[in-house]
């Protein structure tokens, strides 16, 4: 479980046994945990955090999403999907 970022008392990590899932990040503090999809950014599940903590976590994830996605793809050896063509 590599921790790739720490901020606001939260640890942002990947679980190494989840390579088949879409890009996401786990945020842990004590016994509380949140899983957030990275593209698009959305809550997958939450356990124990209060709403204000989840709001703070979302602000951090939004600010760092490009770096988190790069780290995800680097860690799991996957590639970024091609952006859809504009019409």
FISEDREN-841358 format. One record per atom (N, C-alpha, C): residue in one letter; z, y, x; residue number from 1. Coordinates in Angstrom, 2 decimals. Example, Ala and Ser with C-alpha at 12.3 -4.5 7.8 and 13.67 -1.06 7.14 Angstrom:
2
- A	7.80	-5.69	13.19	1
- A	7.80	-4.50	12.30	1
- A	7.80	-3.30	13.20	1
- S	7.08	-2.25	12.85	2
- S	7.14	-1.06	13.67	2
- S	7.87	0.03	12.90	2
//
This chain:
87
- X	0.00	-1.17	0.85	1
- X	0.00	0.00	0.00	1
- X	0.00	1.24	0.89	1
- X	-1.15	1.69	1.31	2
- X	-1.17	2.89	2.17	2
- X	-0.85	4.16	1.38	2
- X	0.12	4.91	1.88	3
- X	0.42	6.21	1.31	3
- X	-0.49	7.21	1.99	3
- X	-1.28	7.93	1.18	4
- X	-2.26	8.85	1.76	4
- X	-1.88	10.31	1.63	4
- X	-0.82	10.58	0.84	5
- X	-0.45	11.98	0.61	5
- X	0.99	12.02	0.12	5
- X	1.72	13.04	0.53	6
- X	3.07	13.29	0.02	6
- X	3.16	14.77	-0.32	6
- X	3.67	15.03	-1.52	7
- X	3.82	16.42	-1.94	7
- X	4.77	16.46	-3.12	7
- X	5.64	17.47	-3.15	8
- X	6.53	17.66	-4.28	8
- X	7.47	16.51	-4.54	8
- X	7.79	15.74	-3.51	9
- X	8.66	14.59	-3.68	9
- X	7.95	13.34	-4.18	9
- X	6.62	13.41	-4.33	10
- X	5.82	12.28	-4.81	10
- X	5.06	11.64	-3.65	10
- X	4.91	10.33	-3.71	11
- X	4.09	9.60	-2.74	11
- X	2.83	9.12	-3.46	11
- X	1.67	9.43	-2.90	12
- X	0.37	9.09	-3.48	12
- X	-0.21	7.93	-2.67	12
- X	-0.45	6.81	-3.35	13
- X	-0.82	5.58	-2.65	13
- X	-1.91	4.82	-3.37	13
- X	-2.53	3.90	-2.60	14
- X	-3.43	2.89	-3.16	14
- X	-2.73	1.55	-3.04	14
- X	-2.99	0.66	-3.97	15
- X	-2.54	-0.72	-3.84	15
- X	-3.72	-1.50	-3.29	15
- X	-3.52	-2.18	-2.18	16
- X	-4.64	-2.84	-1.49	16
- X	-5.20	-4.03	-2.25	16
- X	-4.53	-4.50	-3.29	17
- X	-5.03	-5.66	-4.05	17
- X	-5.78	-5.26	-5.32	17
- X	-6.31	-4.04	-5.38	18
- X	-7.02	-3.56	-6.57	18
- X	-8.44	-3.06	-6.27	18
- X	-9.19	-3.72	-5.42	19
- X	-10.49	-3.18	-5.03	19
- X	-11.54	-3.22	-6.15	19
- X	-11.39	-4.06	-7.16	20
- X	-12.39	-4.16	-8.21	20
- X	-12.25	-3.12	-9.30	20
- X	-11.21	-2.32	-9.26	21
- X	-10.98	-1.31	-10.28	21
- X	-11.69	-0.01	-9.92	21
- X	-11.93	0.85	-10.92	22
- X	-12.47	2.18	-10.60	22
- X	-11.47	2.95	-9.72	22
- X	-11.95	3.96	-8.99	23
- X	-11.06	4.72	-8.12	23
- X	-9.87	5.30	-8.88	23
- X	-8.69	5.08	-8.33	24
- X	-7.46	5.59	-8.93	24
- X	-6.40	5.71	-7.84	24
- X	-5.32	6.36	-8.21	25
- X	-4.21	6.54	-7.28	25
- X	-2.90	6.29	-8.01	25
- X	-1.95	5.72	-7.29	26
- X	-0.61	5.49	-7.83	26
- X	0.30	6.55	-7.23	26
- X	1.14	7.13	-8.08	27
- X	2.09	8.14	-7.64	27
- X	3.47	7.60	-7.95	27
- X	4.31	7.59	-6.93	28
- X	5.63	6.97	-7.06	28
- X	6.71	7.93	-6.56	28
- X	7.80	7.93	-7.28	29
- X	9.03	8.61	-6.84	29
- X	10.18	7.79	-7.36	29
- X	10.93	7.19	-6.47	30
- X	12.02	6.31	-6.89	30
- X	11.48	5.12	-7.67	30
- X	12.00	4.91	-8.87	31
- X	11.54	3.82	-9.73	31
- X	10.46	4.26	-10.71	31
- X	10.08	5.54	-10.68	32
- X	9.08	6.07	-11.60	32
- X	7.69	5.93	-11.00	32
- X	6.70	5.71	-11.86	33
- X	5.34	5.55	-11.36	33
- X	4.30	6.02	-12.36	33
- X	3.20	6.48	-11.82	34
- X	2.05	6.92	-12.61	34
- X	0.80	6.39	-11.93	34
- X	-0.18	5.99	-12.74	35
- X	-1.50	5.60	-12.24	35
- X	-2.50	6.56	-12.86	35
- X	-3.32	7.19	-12.00	36
- X	-4.30	8.17	-12.48	36
- X	-5.68	7.78	-11.98	36
- X	-6.63	7.69	-12.91	37
- X	-8.04	7.51	-12.55	37
- X	-8.52	8.77	-11.86	37
- X	-9.41	8.62	-10.90	38
- X	-9.87	9.78	-10.12	38
- X	-11.23	10.33	-10.55	38
- X	-12.02	9.55	-11.28	39
- X	-13.35	10.04	-11.64	39
- X	-13.81	9.44	-12.96	39
- X	-13.57	10.13	-14.06	40
- X	-12.92	11.44	-14.19	40
- X	-11.40	11.29	-14.10	40
- X	-10.75	12.40	-13.82	41
- X	-9.30	12.41	-13.69	41
- X	-8.69	12.20	-15.07	41
- X	-7.90	11.13	-15.19	42
- X	-7.27	10.80	-16.47	42
- X	-6.06	9.90	-16.21	42
- X	-5.10	9.98	-17.11	43
- X	-3.90	9.15	-17.00	43
- X	-4.23	7.72	-17.40	43
- X	-3.92	6.78	-16.53	44
- X	-4.07	5.37	-16.84	44
- X	-2.78	4.83	-17.46	44
- X	-1.64	5.15	-16.83	45
- X	-0.34	4.75	-17.38	45
- X	0.76	5.51	-16.64	45
- X	1.90	5.60	-17.31	46
- X	3.05	6.30	-16.72	46
- X	4.32	5.56	-17.10	46
- X	5.25	5.57	-16.15	47
- X	6.54	4.93	-16.39	47
- X	7.63	5.79	-15.77	47
- X	8.49	6.35	-16.62	48
- X	9.69	7.01	-16.15	48
- X	9.60	8.50	-15.90	48
- X	8.43	9.04	-15.63	49
- X	8.32	10.47	-15.34	49
- X	8.42	11.30	-16.61	49
- X	9.00	12.47	-16.49	50
- X	9.03	13.43	-17.59	50
- X	7.68	14.15	-17.64	50
- X	7.41	14.78	-18.77	51
- X	6.12	15.46	-18.96	51
- X	5.86	16.53	-17.91	51
- X	6.89	17.28	-17.51	52
- X	6.67	18.32	-16.50	52
- X	6.33	17.72	-15.14	52
- X	6.87	16.53	-14.83	53
- X	6.51	15.85	-13.59	53
- X	5.05	15.40	-13.64	53
- X	4.64	14.86	-14.78	54
- X	3.26	14.41	-14.92	54
- X	2.30	15.59	-14.81	54
- X	2.66	16.73	-15.39	55
- X	1.83	17.93	-15.26	55
- X	1.71	18.35	-13.80	55
- X	2.80	18.31	-13.06	56
- X	2.77	18.66	-11.63	56
- X	1.90	17.67	-10.86	56
- X	2.00	16.40	-11.18	57
- X	1.19	15.37	-10.53	57
- X	-0.29	15.63	-10.79	57
- X	-0.64	15.95	-12.03	58
- X	-2.04	16.24	-12.35	58
- X	-2.55	17.44	-11.55	58
- X	-1.74	18.47	-11.39	59
- X	-2.17	19.63	-10.59	59
- X	-2.47	19.20	-9.15	59
- X	-1.61	18.37	-8.59	60
- X	-1.80	17.90	-7.21	60
- X	-3.05	17.03	-7.12	60
- X	-3.22	16.12	-8.07	61
- X	-4.40	15.24	-8.05	61
- X	-5.68	16.07	-8.17	61
- X	-5.71	17.02	-9.10	62
- X	-6.92	17.85	-9.25	62
- X	-7.24	18.60	-7.96	62
- X	-6.23	19.12	-7.30	63
- X	-6.44	19.88	-6.07	63
- X	-6.91	19.00	-4.91	63
- X	-6.61	17.71	-4.98	64
- X	-6.91	16.81	-3.87	64
- X	-7.89	15.70	-4.22	64
- X	-8.46	15.73	-5.42	65
- X	-9.31	14.63	-5.89	65
- X	-10.46	14.30	-4.93	65
- X	-11.21	15.29	-4.41	66
- X	-12.30	14.92	-3.49	66
- X	-11.80	14.15	-2.27	66
- X	-10.69	14.58	-1.70	67
- X	-10.13	13.88	-0.53	67
- X	-9.62	12.50	-0.93	67
- X	-8.97	12.40	-2.09	68
- X	-8.48	11.09	-2.55	68
- X	-9.65	10.13	-2.76	68
- X	-10.74	10.62	-3.37	69
- X	-11.92	9.76	-3.57	69
- X	-12.51	9.31	-2.24	69
- X	-12.60	10.22	-1.29	70
- X	-13.10	9.84	0.04	70
- X	-12.23	8.77	0.67	70
- X	-10.92	8.95	0.57	71
- X	-9.99	7.96	1.14	71
- X	-10.11	6.62	0.41	71
- X	-10.27	6.65	-0.92	72
- X	-10.44	5.42	-1.71	72
- X	-11.66	4.65	-1.21	72
- X	-12.79	5.34	-1.15	73
- X	-14.03	4.68	-0.76	73
- X	-13.97	4.21	0.70	73
- X	-13.33	4.97	1.55	74
- X	-13.17	4.53	2.94	74
- X	-12.27	3.31	3.05	74
- X	-11.19	3.30	2.30	75
- X	-10.24	2.18	2.36	75
- X	-10.85	0.89	1.83	75
- X	-11.55	0.99	0.68	76
- X	-12.09	-0.21	0.05	76
- X	-13.52	-0.52	0.48	76
- X	-14.11	0.32	1.32	77
- X	-15.46	0.07	1.81	77
- X	-16.53	0.19	0.74	77
- X	-16.29	1.05	-0.22	78
- X	-17.26	1.27	-1.28	78
- X	-17.96	2.61	-1.06	78
- X	-18.93	2.90	-1.86	79
- X	-19.65	4.17	-1.73	79
- X	-19.47	4.98	-2.99	79
- X	-19.63	6.28	-2.83	80
- X	-19.60	7.18	-3.98	80
- X	-20.83	6.91	-4.83	80
- X	-20.68	6.89	-6.13	81
- X	-21.89	6.74	-6.97	81
- X	-22.76	7.98	-6.84	81
- X	-24.05	7.76	-6.99	82
- X	-24.97	8.90	-6.96	82
- X	-24.75	9.77	-8.18	82
- X	-24.77	11.09	-8.01	83
- X	-24.63	11.95	-9.20	83
- X	-25.85	11.78	-10.11	83
- X	-25.60	11.91	-11.39	84
- X	-26.70	11.80	-12.35	84
- X	-27.66	12.97	-12.16	84
- X	-28.97	12.72	-12.29	85
- X	-29.92	13.83	-12.13	85
- X	-29.75	14.86	-13.24	85
- X	-29.94	16.11	-12.88	86
- X	-29.84	17.20	-13.87	86
- X	-31.17	17.35	-14.58	86
- X	-31.09	17.64	-15.84	87
- X	-32.31	17.85	-16.63	87
- X	-32.43	19.27	-17.07	87
//
